[in-house]
Amino acid sequence: MKLLRAISPALPAGNWADALRGGVGAAAGLGLTACVLSWTSAARGDALHFPLLIAPFGASALLIFVVPNSPLAQPWSVMVGNLLSAVVALLVISLALPPIITDMLSVGLAILAMAFARALHPPSGAVALFTALSAPNDPLLYLWSPIFLGSLCLIAFGVLWARMTGRVYPFRQPPEVSAHGTADPSPDRRHLPSPDAMAELLTRLRLDANIGVEDVTRLFTAAEVDAASRPLGTLAAQDLMSRDLVTVAKDTPLPVLAETFQRHGFQSLPVVGDAGFIGLVSNEVWIGTPNPSQTTGDLAQPCITVPPEASAGELAHILASNRQQAIPVLDDGRLVGIVTRSDLIALLARGFAR
């Protein structure tokens, strides 16, 4: 049984949409790369003694287009890893050693060079072996095309494809400032280790080649949101929201809006019109001098809304990571309730008191 578990698939059930996105992107990226290499070769009038597309590029394409968040797939790793491996193999070839020794040293020394340059890229090991086996006649031309130019094309199309399909490549870096423009981490990250500490942790666990610091931080944050919602049972927005709502109409004059804020002491108020919910107006509108001719509808801001069945974990994440003070709850576009930060604080306090 243990053996079967050890050799069973390690990856979770696949997402066919992501697989299709990656497969189409890799095929298109390799096609584009072949076209560029063919065009530059024809422009020079060169007769190449090696293929336009080398086999390792297939593995590079898999990393760039299928797992773009991997540190092994990042532009530095792809470009520097491929170039270093090719250079190392060319240097080993120049020693005129027996073929098997040349192949072994090319791959082994290429791995050491990539590790030193912090440019580990698994397909680059294949680049070293391919170079040792093919022994190109013109090393400089070989380094330029296909190695440098081919790697550059794959990276460039990888960036474009990620933007076209809603992915992120190159991978995310830890933000230098929060959404508020300060050096403090966002509220949902202040209890987590710093990016430097997270990087040290990944290195200690030998996971630094598998996941980036920002992605593991996102994973920690998402996991904690899920974990925090579990002790709260099956509570949803409809269980927490205020239902006796104080709303203001879009044509409410500013003096009336000010009096409403003062009377109820709310941080924000929902604005409604004939078509239903419009947005939230915050008491921060009084900072500065509003135009007296404006109405409440002019000051209403769009915001994130949720359905009645949204979980407490979702609500906590929205309020922690966004600037809005409250979350309107809409049922088929109709405002049926509102959940504020105070509601969530009271809920969490009750959970800690158990």
C-alpha positions as CSV (number, residue, x, y, z in Angstrom):
1,M,0.0,0.0,0.0
2,K,2.8,2.4,0.9
3,L,4.5,1.7,-2.4
4,L,1.3,2.4,-4.3
5,R,0.9,5.7,-2.5
6,A,4.5,6.6,-3.2
7,I,4.2,6.1,-6.9
8,S,0.7,7.5,-7.3
9,P,0.2,10.9,-8.9
10,A,1.5,13.7,-6.6
11,L,-0.4,16.5,-8.4
12,P,-4.0,17.2,-7.5
13,A,-6.8,16.7,-10.1
14,G,-6.0,18.8,-13.1
15,N,-7.7,21.9,-14.2
16,W,-8.5,21.3,-17.8
17,A,-8.9,25.0,-18.6
18,D,-5.4,25.7,-17.3
19,A,-4.0,22.7,-19.2
20,L,-5.6,23.9,-22.4
21,R,-4.3,27.5,-21.8
22,G,-0.8,26.2,-21.2
23,G,-0.8,23.8,-24.1
24,V,-2.1,26.3,-26.6
25,G,0.4,28.9,-25.3
26,A,3.3,26.6,-25.5
27,A,2.5,25.5,-29.0
28,A,2.0,29.1,-30.1
29,G,5.2,30.2,-28.3
30,L,7.3,27.6,-30.0
31,G,5.8,28.4,-33.3
32,L,6.6,32.1,-32.9
33,T,10.1,31.3,-31.8
34,A,10.6,29.1,-34.9
35,C,9.4,31.9,-37.1
36,V,11.8,34.4,-35.6
37,L,14.8,32.1,-35.7
38,S,13.9,31.2,-39.4
39,W,13.6,34.8,-40.3
40,T,16.9,35.9,-38.7
41,S,18.7,33.0,-40.3
42,A,17.3,33.8,-43.7
43,A,18.2,37.5,-43.3
44,R,21.8,36.5,-42.6
45,G,21.9,34.0,-45.4
46,D,23.3,31.4,-43.0
47,A,23.1,27.7,-43.4
48,L,22.5,26.4,-39.9
49,H,24.1,23.1,-38.9
50,F,21.6,22.6,-36.1
51,P,17.8,22.8,-35.8
52,L,16.0,26.1,-35.4
53,L,14.2,24.7,-32.4
54,I,16.2,22.6,-30.0
55,A,14.5,20.0,-27.9
56,P,15.1,21.7,-24.5
57,F,12.9,24.6,-25.7
58,G,9.9,22.2,-25.4
59,A,10.6,21.8,-21.7
60,S,11.2,25.5,-21.3
61,A,7.8,26.2,-22.9
62,L,6.1,23.8,-20.5
63,L,7.5,25.7,-17.5
64,I,6.8,29.2,-18.9
65,F,3.3,28.5,-20.1
66,V,2.0,25.9,-17.7
67,V,3.7,26.8,-14.4
68,P,4.6,30.5,-14.8
69,N,4.7,31.0,-11.0
70,S,7.6,28.6,-10.6
71,P,11.0,30.2,-9.8
72,L,12.5,27.8,-12.3
73,A,10.4,29.4,-15.1
74,Q,11.3,33.0,-14.5
75,P,13.0,35.1,-17.2
76,W,16.4,35.2,-15.4
77,S,16.4,31.4,-14.9
78,V,15.4,30.8,-18.6
79,M,17.8,33.2,-20.2
80,V,20.8,32.9,-17.9
81,G,20.4,29.2,-17.4
82,N,20.3,28.4,-21.1
83,L,23.2,30.7,-22.0
84,L,25.4,29.5,-19.1
85,S,24.7,25.8,-19.8
86,A,25.6,26.3,-23.5
87,V,28.8,28.2,-22.6
88,V,29.9,25.6,-20.1
89,A,29.3,22.8,-22.6
90,L,31.3,24.7,-25.3
91,L,34.2,25.1,-22.9
92,V,34.1,21.4,-22.0
93,I,34.0,20.5,-25.7
94,S,37.2,22.5,-26.2
95,L,39.0,20.2,-23.8
96,A,38.7,17.3,-26.4
97,L,37.8,14.7,-23.7
98,P,36.2,11.4,-24.5
99,P,32.5,11.9,-25.5
100,I,31.0,10.3,-22.4
101,I,33.2,12.4,-20.2
102,T,32.3,15.5,-22.2
103,D,28.6,14.8,-21.8
104,M,28.8,14.1,-18.1
105,L,31.0,17.2,-17.3
106,S,28.8,19.5,-19.4
107,V,25.7,18.7,-17.5
108,G,27.3,18.6,-14.1
109,L,29.2,21.8,-14.4
110,A,26.2,23.5,-16.0
111,I,24.2,22.7,-12.9
112,L,26.9,24.2,-10.7
113,A,27.1,27.3,-12.8
114,M,23.3,27.8,-12.7
115,A,23.2,27.3,-9.0
116,F,25.9,29.9,-8.5
117,A,24.1,32.4,-10.8
118,R,20.7,31.7,-9.1
119,A,19.4,30.7,-12.5
120,L,18.3,27.1,-12.1
121,H,16.3,26.0,-15.1
122,P,15.8,22.2,-15.6
123,P,15.7,22.4,-19.4
124,S,19.1,24.1,-19.3
125,G,20.6,20.7,-18.3
126,A,19.3,19.4,-21.6
127,V,20.7,22.5,-23.3
128,A,24.2,21.5,-22.0
129,L,23.8,17.9,-23.1
130,F,22.4,18.9,-26.5
131,T,25.4,21.3,-27.0
132,A,27.9,18.6,-26.0
133,L,26.3,16.1,-28.4
134,S,25.8,18.5,-31.4
135,A,29.2,20.2,-31.1
136,P,28.2,23.3,-33.1
137,N,30.7,24.5,-35.7
138,D,30.2,28.2,-35.0
139,P,29.9,28.6,-31.2
140,L,29.2,32.4,-31.3
141,L,26.4,32.0,-33.8
142,Y,25.0,29.1,-31.8
143,L,24.9,31.1,-28.6
144,W,23.1,33.9,-30.5
145,S,20.7,31.7,-32.3
146,P,19.0,29.5,-31.2
147,I,20.1,29.9,-27.6
148,F,19.8,33.6,-26.8
149,L,17.2,34.6,-29.4
150,G,15.1,31.5,-28.9
151,S,15.1,32.0,-25.1
152,L,14.2,35.6,-25.5
153,C,11.2,34.8,-27.8
154,L,9.8,32.2,-25.4
155,I,10.1,34.7,-22.5
156,A,8.5,37.6,-24.5
157,F,5.6,35.5,-25.7
158,G,5.2,34.0,-22.2
159,V,4.7,37.5,-20.8
160,L,2.2,38.4,-23.5
161,W,0.3,35.1,-23.2
162,A,0.0,35.5,-19.4
163,R,-1.5,39.0,-19.8
164,M,-3.9,37.8,-22.4
165,T,-5.1,34.9,-20.3
166,G,-5.3,36.4,-16.8
167,R,-2.1,34.8,-15.4
168,V,1.0,36.5,-13.9
169,Y,4.4,36.2,-15.5
170,P,7.0,37.0,-14.4
171,F,5.8,35.9,-11.0
172,R,4.7,38.3,-8.2
173,Q,7.2,40.1,-6.1
174,P,6.4,41.2,-2.5
175,P,4.9,44.7,-2.6
176,E,7.3,47.4,-1.4
177,V,4.4,49.5,0.0
178,S,0.8,48.7,1.0
179,A,-2.3,49.8,-0.9
180,H,-2.3,52.8,1.4
181,G,1.1,54.0,0.1
182,T,2.9,53.2,3.4
183,A,5.7,50.8,4.3
184,D,3.4,48.9,6.7
185,P,2.1,45.5,5.3
186,S,-1.6,45.3,4.5
187,P,-3.7,44.3,7.5
188,D,-4.1,40.7,6.4
189,R,-0.3,40.3,6.3
190,R,0.9,42.1,9.4
191,H,1.0,38.9,11.5
192,L,3.0,37.0,8.8
193,P,6.8,36.8,8.6
194,S,8.5,39.5,6.6
195,P,9.4,38.6,2.9
196,D,13.1,38.2,4.0
197,A,12.1,35.8,6.8
198,M,9.8,33.9,4.4
199,A,12.6,33.6,1.8
200,E,14.9,32.2,4.6
201,L,12.2,29.7,5.6
202,L,11.8,28.5,2.0
203,T,15.6,28.1,1.7
204,R,15.7,26.2,5.0
205,L,13.0,23.8,3.9
206,R,14.7,23.5,0.4
207,L,11.5,24.8,-1.3
208,D,13.0,28.0,-2.7
209,A,13.2,26.4,-6.2
210,N,9.5,25.4,-6.1
211,I,7.6,28.6,-5.0
212,G,8.2,32.3,-4.8
213,V,8.0,34.4,-1.6
214,E,4.9,36.4,-2.7
215,D,3.1,33.2,-3.8
216,V,3.7,31.4,-0.5
217,T,2.5,34.6,1.3
218,R,-0.7,34.5,-0.7
219,L,-1.0,30.8,0.1
220,F,-0.6,31.5,3.9
221,T,-3.1,34.3,3.8
222,A,-5.7,32.4,1.9
223,A,-5.2,29.3,4.1
224,E,-5.6,31.5,7.3
225,V,-8.8,33.0,5.9
226,D,-10.2,29.5,5.3
227,A,-9.0,28.3,8.7
228,A,-10.5,31.4,10.4
229,S,-13.9,30.8,8.9
230,R,-14.1,27.1,9.9
231,P,-14.5,27.6,13.7
232,L,-17.4,30.0,12.8
233,G,-19.3,27.1,11.4
234,T,-21.5,27.8,8.4
235,L,-22.1,31.5,9.2
236,A,-22.8,33.5,6.1
237,A,-23.5,37.2,5.3
238,Q,-27.2,36.6,5.8
239,D,-26.5,35.5,9.4
240,L,-24.4,38.6,10.2
241,M,-25.8,41.5,8.2
242,S,-27.9,44.4,9.5
243,R,-31.3,44.3,7.9
244,D,-32.9,47.5,9.3
245,L,-30.9,49.7,7.0
246,V,-30.3,53.4,7.0
247,T,-30.0,54.4,3.4
248,V,-29.8,57.7,1.6
249,A,-31.3,58.6,-1.8
250,K,-29.0,59.7,-4.6
251,D,-30.6,63.1,-4.7
252,T,-30.1,63.8,-1.0
253,P,-28.5,67.2,-0.4
254,L,-25.2,67.3,1.3
255,P,-26.5,69.0,4.5
256,V,-29.0,66.3,5.0
257,L,-26.3,63.7,4.4
258,A,-24.1,65.3,7.0
259,E,-27.0,65.3,9.5
260,T,-27.7,61.6,8.8
261,F,-24.0,60.7,9.5
262,Q,-24.0,62.7,12.7
263,R,-27.3,61.2,13.9
264,H,-26.4,57.6,13.3
265,G,-22.6,57.6,13.7
266,F,-22.0,55.3,10.8
267,Q,-18.7,55.3,8.9
268,S,-20.5,54.8,5.5
269,L,-24.0,54.7,4.2
270,P,-25.6,52.9,1.2
271,V,-26.9,55.1,-1.6
272,V,-30.0,53.9,-3.4
273,G,-31.9,55.1,-6.4
274,D,-34.9,54.1,-8.5
275,A,-32.9,51.2,-10.0
276,G,-31.7,49.9,-6.7
277,F,-28.3,50.0,-5.0
278,I,-25.8,52.6,-6.4
279,G,-22.8,52.6,-4.0
280,L,-21.4,53.6,-0.7
281,V,-20.8,57.1,0.5
282,S,-18.1,57.4,3.3
283,N,-18.0,60.0,6.0
284,E,-14.5,60.8,4.6
285,V,-16.2,63.0,2.0
286,W,-16.1,65.8,4.4
287,I,-12.3,65.9,4.2
288,G,-11.7,68.9,2.1
289,T,-14.6,71.1,0.8
290,P,-17.3,69.3,-1.2
291,N,-19.0,71.3,-3.9
292,P,-22.3,72.5,-2.3
293,S,-24.1,71.8,-5.6
294,Q,-23.3,68.1,-5.4
295,T,-25.7,65.5,-4.2
296,T,-25.1,62.3,-2.4
297,G,-25.3,60.4,-5.7
298,D,-22.3,62.4,-7.0
299,L,-20.2,61.2,-4.0
300,A,-21.3,57.6,-4.0
301,Q,-18.4,55.2,-4.7
302,P,-18.6,51.7,-6.3
303,C,-17.7,48.9,-3.9
304,I,-17.5,45.1,-3.6
305,T,-20.8,43.5,-2.8
306,V,-21.7,40.0,-1.8
307,P,-24.7,37.7,-2.0
308,P,-26.5,36.6,1.2
309,E,-24.7,33.2,1.1
310,A,-21.2,34.6,1.1
311,S,-19.1,33.0,3.9
312,A,-17.7,34.8,7.0
313,G,-14.2,34.0,5.6
314,E,-15.0,35.9,2.4
315,L,-16.3,38.9,4.3
316,A,-13.2,39.0,6.6
317,H,-10.9,38.9,3.5
318,I,-12.7,41.7,1.7
319,L,-12.7,44.0,4.8
320,A,-9.1,43.3,5.6
321,S,-7.8,43.8,2.0
322,N,-9.9,46.7,0.8
323,R,-10.5,50.2,2.0
324,Q,-14.3,50.0,2.3
325,Q,-15.8,50.0,5.8
326,A,-18.8,47.9,5.0
327,I,-20.0,45.3,2.5
328,P,-23.5,45.7,1.0
329,V,-25.4,42.4,0.6
330,L,-27.4,42.2,-2.6
331,D,-30.0,39.6,-3.5
332,D,-30.8,39.7,-7.2
333,G,-29.5,43.3,-7.3
334,R,-31.7,44.4,-4.3
335,L,-30.0,45.7,-1.2
336,V,-31.1,43.4,1.7
337,G,-28.4,44.0,4.3
338,I,-25.0,45.3,5.1
339,V,-22.0,43.8,7.0
340,T,-19.5,46.2,8.7
341,R,-16.1,45.8,10.1
342,S,-17.6,46.1,13.6
343,D,-19.8,43.1,12.8
344,L,-16.8,41.0,11.9
345,I,-14.8,42.2,15.0
346,A,-17.7,41.2,17.3
347,L,-17.9,37.8,15.6
348,L,-14.2,37.1,15.9
349,A,-14.2,38.3,19.5
350,R,-17.0,35.9,20.2
351,G,-15.0,33.1,18.6
352,F,-11.9,33.8,20.7
353,A,-14.1,33.9,23.8
354,R,-15.3,30.3,23.3
